[in-house]
């Protein structure tokens, strides 16, 4: 996660990860914490649901790898949530049978957001799938907390607690 001390960077959060199922819950927690910090509690459920759906799509469909970047950008009246991956195939809404057990992710994103879309990255670098949520009121700038150093996402996660051999 990169952080800068300028006001514009304080309104952006980016995480790089591999889209695996166990990571999705971690990202939801990080996104929820960031939105609470920005005083956007009313958007937590919609943003978390949308992120989950987009990351699940990366996990299921992206090729050649599952590497992706989640980026939150807060402007005065909207939150943009974007997921970029290396696959150049663009997702699209598709009709889903009422009894189908999957295939509703983008339909959910469309229903809960104010807008959504996809963009190809330059030089066949992949794509970005994004959605926008309107903020409930004009959001004040958060109080900046100086960061000594930025740490890579993997290092920011809590370490696993070893299980004693007698318990395992």
Beta strands, then each sheet from edge to edge (+ up, - down):
strand 1: 12-18
strand 2: 67-74
strand 3: 78-85
strand 4: 115-120
strand 5: 127-134
sheet 1: 1+ 2- 3+ 5- 4+
end
